[in-house]
Amino acid sequence: MVEEAEDHLAFPSTSNWINEMNGMEDEEWAMVQKKGNQFVVNDQPFYVNGFNTYWLMVFAADQSTRGKVTDVFKQAASVGLTICRTWAFNDGQWRALQKSPAVYDEEALDFVIIEAKKYKIRLILSLTNNWDAYHNIYYKAHTVLNRVNTLTNITYKDDPTVFAWELMNEPRCTSDPSGDTLQEWIQEMAVFVKSVDPKHLVEIGLEGFYGPSTLDRVQFNPNTYAQQVGTDFIRNHQVLGVDFASVHVYADSWISQSISDVHLQFTESWIKAHIDDAEKYLGMPVVVAEFGVSTKDPGYNTSFRDAVINTVYKTLLNSIKKGGSGGGESFVAALP
């Protein structure tokens, strides 16, 4: 999900909560790896302090709008952000990456990657989508992983600017609530991506809903429907080839649109539950890969927005300080 959001990059710097943990500014630009339940760069801890901006490749496809891509990276770097989660897919539509089956135009993504590196921002690149927008990539017909960047002459699978490959944005399979269908797809895709690129991290892109394999954990789901969408947080992340877990947090979409303290309570318990599971069952980091508050919510105000953000940061920081599985976050940033 990508909610309509305010320009979160215009917030006061969000980097204070994590700068005390990260000291990577002057380090060699090296591949991020996983060591136990933590991310590391050059064997030093690394934490995700990021944002979501899905439209970068679309705007990079045209010289007249490329400046917006540079501007967003420049602004993000100025407030201490180090990770951007964005789309590496757009099939057969306006400024498409895949213009027709097996016909690709990836120069726009080349530009996104080189601009990200210029501002020391790494990318989580999502390879396909569960929702209608931007459609899907044909995995086994073509893959961007072997793409040689025309601007750097570096193959994507060798470029440390790529933090991780995300298999799908918010995968679900409502036709099979047992979760077996989606589990098989994750198993196939994770192994496939790792076979092409064993160097980079891989994550699924899940929202974090608990499913049939852990009925004792479904109490943490935001509603009963979440158990019926074919995802299964713990089972899905135990797949070979998956390096870290993701969760999304949209209390205003999942619980009630009208803002209340219940949203804050849910946000904290939701993140804590997944950190606990990542430590106890998965042995990997977990990233709050999307969260935000819609400005259209009844009763919306900036104080409540800040309370949500602070709840996410404080919950993660408590884990980080204990050496736990809290791996960081990426909030939903502005539309262009």
C-alpha positions in Angstrom: 0.0 0.0 0.0 1.2 3.5 -0.7 -1.0 6.0 1.1 -1.3 9.6 0.0 1.0 11.3 2.5 2.4 14.6 3.5 6.0 15.5 2.6 7.6 13.4 5.3 11.0 14.5 4.1 10.1 18.0 5.3 9.9 16.7 8.9 12.5 17.7 11.4 15.4 15.3 11.0 14.3 11.7 11.7 18.0 10.6 12.0 18.6 11.3 15.7 17.1 8.0 16.9 19.5 6.0 14.8 22.6 8.1 14.3 23.9 7.0 17.6 23.8 3.5 16.3 25.2 4.2 12.8 28.6 5.5 12.0 28.8 4.5 8.4 29.2 7.9 6.6 32.9 7.6 5.9 33.0 3.8 5.5 33.7 2.1 2.1 30.7 1.7 -0.1 30.3 -2.0 0.5 27.5 -4.6 0.3 25.1 -4.8 3.2 25.0 -8.3 4.7 23.1 -10.1 7.4 24.9 -11.4 10.5 22.5 -13.2 12.8 19.6 -10.9 13.6 21.4 -7.7 12.5 22.5 -6.0 9.3 26.2 -5.3 8.9 28.5 -3.3 6.5 32.2 -4.1 6.8 31.3 -6.1 9.8 29.8 -3.1 11.6 26.1 -2.8 12.5 23.9 -1.1 10.0 20.3 0.0 10.6 17.6 1.0 8.1 16.6 4.7 8.3 14.6 5.0 5.2 11.6 6.2 3.2 9.3 4.9 0.4 9.1 6.7 -2.9 7.6 4.5 -5.5 7.6 7.0 -8.5 11.4 7.5 -8.9 11.8 5.3 -12.0 8.8 6.8 -13.7 10.2 10.3 -13.3 13.7 9.2 -14.3 12.3 8.0 -17.6 12.0 11.6 -18.9 14.7 14.2 -18.9 12.2 16.9 -18.0 11.4 15.3 -14.7 14.7 13.6 -13.7 15.5 16.6 -11.5 12.8 15.4 -9.1 14.7 12.2 -8.5 17.8 14.1 -7.7 15.9 16.4 -5.4 14.3 13.7 -3.3 17.6 12.0 -2.7 19.3 15.2 -1.9 16.6 16.2 0.6 16.6 12.7 2.1 20.3 12.7 2.6 20.1 16.1 4.3 18.0 14.7 7.1 20.1 11.6 7.6 18.1 9.0 5.6 20.1 6.1 4.2 17.6 3.7 2.5 14.9 4.2 -0.1 12.4 1.6 -1.0 11.1 2.0 -4.5 9.6 0.1 -7.4 11.8 -1.7 -10.0 8.7 -2.5 -12.1 6.2 -0.7 -14.4 4.8 -2.8 -17.2 3.2 -1.6 -20.4 2.0 1.7 -19.0 3.1 5.3 -18.9 7.0 5.4 -19.0 7.0 1.7 -18.6 10.0 -0.4 -17.6 8.6 -3.4 -19.5 7.0 -1.9 -22.6 5.8 -5.3 -23.9 6.5 -8.9 -23.0 10.3 -9.4 -22.8 11.0 -5.8 -24.1 12.6 -3.7 -21.5 13.8 -0.1 -21.1 15.9 0.1 -17.9 17.8 3.3 -18.5 15.5 5.1 -16.0 16.4 2.6 -13.3 20.1 3.1 -14.1 19.7 6.8 -13.4 17.8 6.1 -10.1 20.7 3.9 -8.9 23.5 6.3 -9.8 21.7 9.2 -8.1 21.0 7.2 -5.0 24.7 6.3 -4.7 25.7 9.9 -5.2 23.8 10.8 -2.0 24.9 7.6 -0.1 21.4 6.1 -0.2 20.9 2.4 -0.7 17.8 1.0 -2.4 15.3 -1.7 -1.6 14.1 -2.6 -5.1 10.6 -4.2 -5.3 10.4 -6.5 -8.2 6.6 -6.8 -8.6 3.3 -5.8 -7.1 0.2 -7.5 -5.6 -1.9 -4.4 -6.3 -3.2 -3.1 -9.6 -0.8 -0.2 -10.0 2.4 -0.8 -12.1 1.7 -4.5 -12.7 4.2 -7.4 -12.6 7.6 -8.5 -14.0 7.9 -11.8 -15.8 10.5 -13.3 -13.6 11.7 -16.2 -15.7 11.5 -14.4 -19.0 13.7 -11.5 -17.9 15.3 -10.2 -14.8 16.8 -6.8 -13.9 19.3 -8.5 -11.7 21.7 -9.1 -14.6 21.3 -5.7 -16.0 24.6 -3.7 -16.6 24.0 -0.1 -15.6 24.8 2.0 -18.7 25.9 4.9 -16.5 28.3 3.0 -14.2 29.0 -0.2 -16.1 28.2 -2.1 -12.9 25.9 -5.1 -13.0 22.9 -4.6 -10.7 23.7 -7.8 -8.9 27.2 -6.5 -8.1 26.2 -3.0 -7.0 26.3 -2.2 -3.2 23.8 0.6 -3.9 21.1 -2.1 -3.9 20.4 -2.9 -0.3 17.9 -5.7 -1.1 15.6 -7.3 -3.6 12.0 -7.4 -2.5 10.0 -10.2 -4.2 6.6 -8.5 -4.2 5.0 -5.5 -2.7 2.4 -6.8 -0.2 1.8 -10.3 -1.5 -1.5 -11.9 -0.7 -3.4 -14.9 -2.1 -7.0 -14.6 -0.9 -8.0 -17.6 -3.1 -6.0 -19.8 -0.8 -6.3 -18.8 2.9 -4.3 -21.9 3.9 -1.2 -20.0 2.7 0.1 -23.0 0.7 -0.1 -21.3 -2.7 1.8 -18.2 -1.6 4.3 -20.3 0.3 5.1 -22.2 -2.8 5.5 -19.0 -4.8 7.9 -17.5 -2.2 9.9 -20.7 -2.1 10.3 -20.7 -5.9 11.1 -17.0 -6.2 13.5 -16.7 -3.3 15.6 -19.6 -4.6 15.4 -18.1 -8.2 16.6 -14.6 -7.1 19.4 -16.1 -5.0 20.5 -18.3 -7.8 20.9 -15.2 -10.0 22.3 -13.0 -7.2 23.7 -14.7 -4.1 25.3 -11.4 -2.9 22.4 -9.2 -2.1 19.8 -9.6 0.6 16.3 -10.8 -0.3 13.0 -10.1 1.5 9.4 -11.0 0.6 7.6 -7.7 1.0 4.9 -8.9 3.5 2.6 -6.8 5.6 3.2 -9.1 8.5 -0.2 -10.8 9.0 -0.2 -14.1 11.0 -1.8 -17.1 9.5 -2.9 -20.7 10.1 0.5 -22.1 11.1 0.6 -19.8 14.2 -2.9 -19.6 15.6 -1.5 -18.5 18.9 -0.2 -15.3 17.2 -3.3 -14.2 15.2 -4.4 -12.3 18.3 -1.9 -9.6 17.1 -3.6 -9.2 13.7 -5.5 -6.0 13.3 -8.7 -7.8 12.3 -10.0 -11.3 11.5 -9.8 -10.7 7.8 -6.0 -10.5 8.0 -5.9 -14.2 8.8 -7.7 -15.0 5.5 -5.4 -13.3 2.9 -3.0 -16.3 2.4 0.0 -14.9 4.2 1.7 -16.4 7.2 4.4 -14.2 8.7 6.6 -16.8 10.5 6.1 -19.7 8.0 6.8 -17.4 5.0 10.0 -16.0 6.5 11.4 -19.5 7.2 11.8 -20.0 3.5 15.4 -20.7 2.2 16.8 -17.6 0.6 14.9 -15.0 2.6 17.3 -12.9 4.7 15.1 -10.5 6.6 11.5 -9.9 7.5 9.2 -7.0 6.8 6.1 -5.6 8.3 3.8 -2.7 7.4 1.7 -0.6 9.8 -1.5 1.1 8.7 -3.7 1.2 11.8 -6.0 3.8 10.1 -6.7 1.3 7.2 -6.8 -1.9 9.2 -8.6 -0.9 12.4 -10.5 2.3 12.0 -10.1 5.4 9.9 -10.8 7.8 12.7 -7.5 8.3 14.6 -7.3 7.4 18.3 -4.9 6.1 20.9 -5.9 2.6 19.9 -3.8 3.2 16.8 -0.7 3.9 18.9 -1.3 0.9 21.1 -1.7 -1.4 18.1 1.4 0.0 16.4 3.6 -0.7 19.4 2.2 -4.2 20.0 2.3 -5.1 16.3 6.0 -4.2 16.0 7.0 -5.8 19.3 5.3 -9.1 18.3 7.2 -9.3 15.1 10.5 -8.4 16.7 9.9 -11.1 19.2 9.1 -13.6 16.5 12.1 -12.6 14.4 14.3 -13.3 17.4 12.7 -16.4 18.7 11.8 -18.2 15.4 13.5 -16.6 12.5 17.0 -15.4 13.7 16.9 -12.4 11.3 16.3 -8.6 11.4 12.8 -7.2 10.8 12.2 -3.9 9.1 9.0 -1.8 9.4 9.1 -1.2 5.7 5.9 0.9 5.4 4.1 3.1 7.9 2.3 6.4 7.9 -0.9 8.3 8.6 -3.2 9.5 5.9 -4.0 13.3 5.9 -7.5 12.3 4.9 -8.2 10.5 8.2 -11.0 12.1 10.3 -9.4 14.0 13.1 -5.9 14.0 11.4 -3.4 16.4 12.9 0.4 16.7 12.9 0.6 15.9 16.6 -0.9 12.5 16.1 1.2 11.9 13.0 4.3 12.6 15.1 3.0 10.4 17.9 2.8 7.5 15.4 6.3 8.1 14.1 7.7 8.4 17.6 6.0 5.1 18.6 7.6 3.3 15.7 11.1 4.8 16.4 11.0 4.2 20.1 9.9 0.6 19.7 12.6 -0.1 17.3 15.3 1.7 19.2 14.5 -0.3 22.4 15.2 -3.4 20.4 18.3 -2.0 18.8 19.9 -1.0 22.1 19.4 -4.6 23.3 21.0 -6.1 20.2 17.6 -7.4 19.1 16.0 -8.0 15.7 14.7 -4.4 15.2 16.4 -3.6 11.9 15.0 -0.2 11.2 12.1 1.5 9.3 11.1 3.3 6.1 8.1 5.6 6.2 5.8 6.5 3.3 7.1 9.6 1.7 5.5 12.2 -0.5 4.0 12.0 -3.9 5.8 14.2 -6.4 
